[in-house]
Amino acid sequence: MPLGLLGLLGVQFLLGMAVNLFVHLSPAGAGMAEMMGNGPLVGLHMMLGIILAAGGVLGVATALPNGRQATACALVALGGILAAGLGGLAFLMGGQSNGASYLMAVGFLVAVGGYVAEVVTVR
């Protein structure tokens, strides 16, 4: 499970970079429909984030039989995914602030680290 989620995180990173480089985002206060009107990349990035959050919850459930360390790693990774998601929402709704962008980056790295640690722990 963690390897699959790592792969999805890689795709999410690439989608996020594509949004960052190729999509003009509306200023703060613009409606979600306006945000989505700039092509499919923002919507794909958001949908994959929701899938990652659901996968993270499932990842915690599947880590439980592997012991406390694996479960802790999966929980750390889920926390990173949720933090990145909150950063993404703040980024879109708050005028593309640097702090929100940084939170997405930190959340991504925490999630990757959690899943890598889980893989190492289980093997």
N, C-alpha and C positions, 0 to 999 in steps of 0.2 A: 504493500500500500504506500509506504513512504516514497518509494522510487517513482511510482506513478504521479504522486503529488509533486515531487521535485520536477518531473517533466512538465506538468501543468504550470508550475511556477516559472519555469523557463519560458514557456509560451506567453504567460502573463507579462513577464518582463519585456519581451519583444513587442507585444501589443502596446504596453505602456510607453515604450520608447518611440514607437510609431506615432502614437497620439501626441507625444511631446514634440516630435519633429515635424509632423505633417498635418496636424489638425489645428485650425484656429479656433480657440475656445472663446465663448462669449464672456463678457465681464461679469463680475459678481452681481447677483440679483436676477440674472436671466433665468428663464424657466427651463426645466429639464427638457422640454420639447425642443427648445432652441439649441440646447447643448447637443442633442441627438441629431439635429438637422445638418450637421457638418460631416456626414458620412457614417459608415458603420463601425469605425474603429473604436469610438468611445463606448458605444453600446456593447460591442464584443468584449472590450476590456472589463466593463462592469459585469456582464453576464459571467465571464470566466471567474471574476472575483467572487461572485455568489456561489458558483460551483466549487471553488476552492474552499470557501467557508464551510459548505456542506460536507465536502470531502475531508476537511480537517476534523469535523465532529466525528465522522465515520472513522477517520484515522485514529482518533483517541479510543473509540470503542474497540477497534481491532488491535490496538496496542495493549489493552488490558491483560489479555492472557500471557503476554510476553514479559510481564513483571513491572515493577515500580519505575525502573529507570526508563524503559521504553515508553511507558505511559507518560512520564514526566517530559520526555523529549517531544512526544506528540502534543502535549498540552502547550509547551513552549512554542512549537510551530504554529498551533492554532492561534495562540495569542499574537504571534507575528502577523498572521493573515488578517486577524480582526483589526489590529492596529493599522496595517496598511490600508484596509478597507475604510476605516474611519478617516485616515489621512486623505484618501481619494475623495470621499464625500466632502470633506472640508476644502479640499483643493478646488473641486468643481463649484461648490456653493459659496466659497469665500474669496473668490477673486484670484485663484491660482497663486496662493501664498507660498513662499519658499519653505516656511515651517511645515506646511501640510505635505509638500513634496518630499521634504526630508523624512517625515514620519512614514510615508510610503516606502522610501528606500530602506529605512531602518527595519520596518516591519518585514519587508521582503528578505533582508539578510537574516533576521531572527528566525523566520520560517525555514529558510534554507538550512541554517545551522541546526535547527531542531530536527529536521528530517535526516540530515546527514548523521547527526549524533544517534538518532534512532536506528538507522541502518547499521552503524558501527556497533551499537549496543546489542542488537538482535543477532548479529553474526557471530 
